[in-house]
Each structure stands twice: as structure tokens, then as C-alpha cells.
């Protein structure tokens, strides 16, 4: 049942076409957030060479693994399954020897062509491993994500997620039976955690101990989003039937 403080336009009482529109958006958004989580696992979750998202993954991704080159970190981490162990060992040894250009054409280039250039050389944004200069650059000490890349990721992440949270919050704002200040707080949570998320990347870039903030921020906006999404679906498709059942039983008793 709705209370007197609920807006005249609410989730249990909206029309079927509008309910269907909202539901389609919520389902696609939920699936998209799950895919974003999977993509994070595939791109950052193996940064430390082990499956599962950890603080070390965040540190290695943004601050870097200062004991290795970026190429070594990838070959021992997220790219571990892209080449046999003997090939990766040969590449890493070449890097540790200073990545001499004299060995590039006669033997090393062939290894990269066979195992790496299907992506690194054809996908925009990835280093072009058909060129010695690009390989040499990632053979230097791993200092994590560059400032240019971090700036690009930050603005894409902030703009894209803000649009998602806006429409998600707009739909959830029509929920009933929740005190306005509680509803407003829940709507605000994803935006605040989103800001903390992007800010934490920059902090980790310079101070790796801030990696825990990235974990907290990611969990925060994910949990707040999931609550709004599930609550909105419940109020659109389950709550109205419960209300009708209650009203019908009340009428029979009278």
C-alpha cells in the first residue's frame, strides 16, 4: 500500500507500457554492469598473475610493479595464456637483457608476430607490437597507467556511469513505502562512490596504499545500484499484485 507521502506517479501504479520501458532499461543496465565487472576481471584482475580481483591488482594496474617492466607484468599476468611458457620465458629474458634491438629482427619479432600482433597491431589504443619502438617502450620499468590514459579512462568512466546512475535513480525515485530522506540517500550513494572510485585511481597512481579505496568505492556503487535495480523491479511487478490481493481479501471480509 502506498502512503500519503508517495508521489502520484509511482512504480506500482504506472502503466504497462511505461513499466515495460523501465524494466527493459533496468535489465539491460544490470547485464551491462555485470559485463563491466567481467571486463575488469579480465583486464585488471590478473595483474598480479593470480585469478581474482585483489588490492595487488589495483596497485599493479595504476601504480605499477616497479620491480618489473610492463611487458613482464603482462606476460606473467593477464597475457599469461597467450603464449607457451617457453616463448614467454624467452621474451622476458630478452627484456631483462635490456631489449637489444640487434635481436629484434632475427628472432624476437617473430614471437610477437605469432602470439601478440593479432591484437597489438590491429586494435586501436593497444601498443603496436609490430614496431620495435612500441615493444621497447613497454619493456621499461612498469610505472602503471600513464597520466594520459588515466585522464581518458576517468572522464569516460565518470560521464558514462553518471548517465546510468541518473536514469537508475530516476526510476527508483518513483518507489513507494520508503522515507524520502532514505530514498534520497540511496540515490546519492552511487554518485558519491563513483567520484571516490575515479579519485582513488589517481591516488593509487602516486600512493599505492590508497588501493583499498578503489575496492570500497567499487563495492559501494555496485551495491547501491543493485539495491535500486532490484527494488524497482519488485515494486513494478510484484508489489502491485500483493496490493490487489490484499484489497480483494479485505473486500471479501467486509
C-alpha positions as CSV (number, residue, x, y, z in Angstrom):
1,X,0.0,0.0,0.0
2,X,1.3,3.5,-0.8
3,X,1.3,6.2,1.9
4,X,0.2,9.8,1.7
5,X,3.7,11.0,1.1
6,X,4.2,8.9,-2.0
7,X,4.1,10.9,-5.3
8,X,1.1,10.5,-7.5
9,X,3.3,8.8,-10.1
10,X,4.8,5.7,-8.6
11,X,6.2,2.4,-9.6
12,X,3.3,0.1,-8.5
13,X,0.8,2.3,-10.3
14,X,2.5,3.1,-13.6
15,X,1.0,2.0,-16.9
16,X,2.1,-1.3,-18.6
17,X,4.0,0.4,-21.5
18,X,6.0,2.6,-19.0
19,X,6.6,-0.4,-16.7
20,X,7.9,-2.3,-19.7
21,X,10.1,0.5,-20.8
22,X,11.6,0.9,-17.3
23,X,12.1,-2.9,-17.0
24,X,13.9,-3.2,-20.3
25,X,16.3,-0.4,-19.2
26,X,16.9,-2.0,-15.8
27,X,17.6,-5.4,-17.2
28,X,20.0,-4.2,-19.9
29,X,21.7,-1.9,-17.4
30,X,22.1,-4.8,-14.9
31,X,23.6,-7.0,-17.6
32,X,25.9,-4.2,-18.7
33,X,27.1,-3.8,-15.1
34,X,27.8,-7.5,-14.9
35,X,29.8,-7.4,-18.1
36,X,31.7,-4.4,-16.8
37,X,32.7,-6.5,-13.8
38,X,33.8,-9.3,-16.0
39,X,35.8,-6.9,-18.2
40,X,37.5,-5.5,-15.1
41,X,38.5,-9.0,-14.0
42,X,39.9,-9.8,-17.5
43,X,41.9,-6.5,-17.8
44,X,42.9,-5.8,-14.2
45,X,42.1,-9.0,-12.2
46,X,45.2,-10.8,-13.5
47,X,47.7,-8.0,-13.0
48,X,49.3,-9.9,-10.1
49,X,49.3,-13.2,-12.0
50,X,46.5,-14.7,-10.0
51,X,42.8,-15.1,-10.7
52,X,40.5,-12.9,-8.6
53,X,40.4,-9.1,-8.0
54,X,42.7,-8.0,-5.2
55,X,44.5,-4.9,-3.9
56,X,47.7,-6.0,-5.6
57,X,45.8,-6.0,-8.9
58,X,44.9,-2.4,-8.4
59,X,48.4,-1.4,-7.3
60,X,50.0,-3.1,-10.3
61,X,47.4,-1.6,-12.7
62,X,47.7,2.0,-11.6
63,X,51.0,2.4,-9.6
64,X,52.8,-0.3,-11.5
65,X,55.0,-3.2,-10.5
66,X,58.2,-1.3,-10.1
67,X,60.3,-4.5,-9.9
68,X,59.3,-5.5,-13.5
69,X,58.6,-4.0,-16.8
70,X,55.1,-3.6,-18.1
71,X,55.7,-6.3,-20.6
72,X,56.9,-8.8,-17.9
73,X,54.0,-8.0,-15.7
74,X,51.5,-8.7,-18.6
75,X,53.3,-11.9,-19.7
76,X,53.2,-13.2,-16.1
77,X,49.7,-11.9,-15.6
78,X,46.7,-11.2,-17.8
79,X,48.5,-12.3,-21.0
80,X,49.8,-15.5,-19.4
81,X,47.6,-17.7,-21.6
82,X,48.5,-16.1,-24.9
83,X,51.8,-17.9,-25.4
84,X,53.5,-21.1,-24.3
85,X,55.8,-20.8,-21.2
86,X,59.0,-21.2,-23.2
87,X,58.0,-18.4,-25.5
88,X,57.1,-16.1,-22.6
89,X,60.4,-17.0,-20.8
90,X,62.4,-16.1,-24.0
91,X,60.6,-12.8,-24.3
92,X,61.1,-12.0,-20.6
93,X,64.8,-12.9,-20.8
94,X,65.2,-10.6,-23.8
95,X,63.6,-7.8,-21.8
96,X,65.8,-8.4,-18.8
97,X,68.8,-8.3,-21.0
98,X,67.8,-4.7,-22.0
99,X,65.7,-5.5,-25.0
100,X,68.6,-5.3,-27.5
101,X,67.5,-4.2,-31.0
102,X,70.0,-6.5,-32.6
103,X,67.9,-9.5,-31.6
104,X,64.6,-7.9,-32.7
105,X,64.5,-8.8,-36.4
106,X,66.3,-12.2,-36.3
107,X,64.2,-13.9,-33.6
108,X,62.1,-11.7,-31.2
109,X,59.8,-10.1,-33.8
110,X,58.6,-13.5,-34.9
111,X,57.5,-14.4,-31.4
112,X,55.5,-11.2,-31.1
113,X,54.0,-11.7,-34.6
114,X,52.9,-15.2,-33.8
115,X,51.4,-14.6,-30.3
116,X,50.7,-10.9,-29.9
117,X,50.0,-8.9,-33.0
118,X,46.6,-10.3,-33.6
119,X,45.5,-7.6,-31.1
120,X,48.6,-5.5,-30.6
121,X,48.8,-4.0,-34.1
122,X,45.2,-4.2,-35.1
123,X,43.2,-2.8,-32.2
124,X,43.3,1.0,-31.6
125,X,44.6,2.0,-28.2
126,X,46.9,-1.0,-27.8
127,X,50.7,-0.8,-28.3
128,X,51.6,-1.8,-31.9
129,X,53.9,-4.8,-31.3
130,X,54.9,-4.9,-35.0
131,X,57.1,-2.0,-34.2
132,X,60.3,-2.3,-32.1
133,X,59.8,1.2,-30.6
134,X,56.4,0.2,-29.1
135,X,57.8,-3.0,-27.6
136,X,60.8,-1.2,-26.3
137,X,58.6,1.3,-24.5
138,X,56.6,-1.3,-22.6
139,X,59.9,-3.1,-21.8
140,X,60.8,-0.2,-19.4
141,X,60.1,-0.3,-15.7
142,X,56.4,-0.7,-15.1
143,X,55.1,2.6,-13.6
144,X,51.4,1.6,-14.1
145,X,48.8,3.5,-16.1
146,X,50.1,6.7,-17.8
147,X,48.6,10.0,-16.9
148,X,47.2,10.4,-20.4
149,X,45.5,7.0,-20.2
150,X,44.2,7.7,-16.7
151,X,42.7,11.0,-17.8
152,X,40.9,9.3,-20.7
153,X,39.6,6.5,-18.5
154,X,38.5,8.9,-15.8
155,X,36.3,11.1,-18.0
156,X,34.8,8.2,-19.9
157,X,34.0,6.4,-16.6
158,X,32.6,9.4,-14.9
159,X,30.4,10.5,-17.9
160,X,29.2,7.0,-18.8
161,X,28.4,5.8,-15.3
162,X,26.7,9.2,-14.3
163,X,24.2,8.7,-17.1
164,X,23.5,5.2,-16.0
165,X,23.0,6.2,-12.3
166,X,20.9,9.2,-13.3
167,X,18.2,7.1,-15.0
168,X,18.5,4.3,-12.4
169,X,18.0,6.9,-9.7
170,X,15.1,8.5,-11.6
171,X,13.2,5.2,-11.8
172,X,14.0,4.4,-8.2
173,X,12.7,7.8,-7.1
174,X,9.2,6.6,-8.0
175,X,9.4,3.8,-5.4
176,X,6.8,3.8,-2.6
177,X,7.0,3.0,1.1
178,X,10.5,4.4,1.6
179,X,11.1,7.6,3.6
180,X,12.1,10.5,1.2
181,X,15.4,11.1,3.1
182,X,16.3,7.4,2.9
183,X,15.4,7.3,-0.8
184,X,17.5,10.4,-1.5
185,X,20.5,8.9,0.4
186,X,20.4,5.7,-1.6
187,X,20.1,7.7,-4.9
188,X,23.1,9.8,-3.9
189,X,25.3,6.8,-2.9
190,X,26.3,5.6,-6.4
191,X,27.4,9.2,-7.5
192,X,29.5,9.7,-4.4
193,X,31.1,6.3,-4.7
194,X,31.7,6.9,-8.4
195,X,33.6,10.1,-7.6
196,X,35.6,8.2,-4.9
197,X,36.3,5.4,-7.5
198,X,37.9,7.8,-10.1
199,X,39.7,9.8,-7.4
200,X,41.2,6.6,-5.9
201,X,42.8,5.7,-9.3
202,X,44.8,9.0,-9.2
203,X,45.7,8.5,-5.5
204,X,46.9,4.9,-6.2
205,X,49.0,6.2,-9.1
206,X,51.1,8.1,-6.7
207,X,50.4,6.4,-3.3
208,X,49.7,2.6,-3.6
209,X,48.3,2.4,-0.1
210,X,45.1,4.1,-1.3
211,X,44.2,0.9,-3.3
212,X,41.7,-0.1,-0.6
213,X,39.6,3.0,-1.6
214,X,39.1,1.6,-5.0
215,X,37.8,-1.7,-3.6
216,X,35.4,0.3,-1.2
217,X,34.2,2.6,-4.0
218,X,33.6,-0.2,-6.5
219,X,31.6,-2.2,-3.9
220,X,29.7,0.8,-2.8
221,X,28.3,1.9,-6.2
222,X,27.7,-1.7,-7.2
223,X,25.7,-2.5,-4.0
224,X,23.7,0.8,-4.2
225,X,22.9,0.2,-7.9
226,X,21.9,-3.4,-7.3
227,X,19.5,-2.4,-4.5
228,X,17.8,0.3,-6.6
229,X,17.5,-2.0,-9.6
230,X,16.1,-5.0,-7.6
231,X,13.8,-2.7,-5.6
232,X,12.4,-1.0,-8.7
233,X,11.7,-4.4,-10.4
234,X,10.0,-5.7,-7.2
235,X,7.7,-2.6,-7.0
236,X,6.7,-2.7,-10.6
237,X,6.0,-6.4,-11.0
238,X,5.4,-8.0,-7.5
239,X,4.1,-5.3,-5.2
240,X,1.0,-4.4,-7.3
241,X,-0.2,-8.0,-7.2
242,X,0.3,-8.1,-3.5
243,X,-1.7,-4.9,-3.1
244,X,-4.5,-6.3,-5.3
245,X,-4.6,-9.5,-3.3
246,X,-4.8,-7.5,-0.1
247,X,-7.6,-5.3,-1.4
248,X,-9.6,-8.3,-2.6
249,X,-9.3,-10.1,0.6
250,X,-10.2,-7.0,2.6
251,X,-13.3,-6.6,0.3
252,X,-14.4,-10.2,0.9
253,X,-14.1,-9.9,4.7
254,X,-16.2,-6.8,4.6
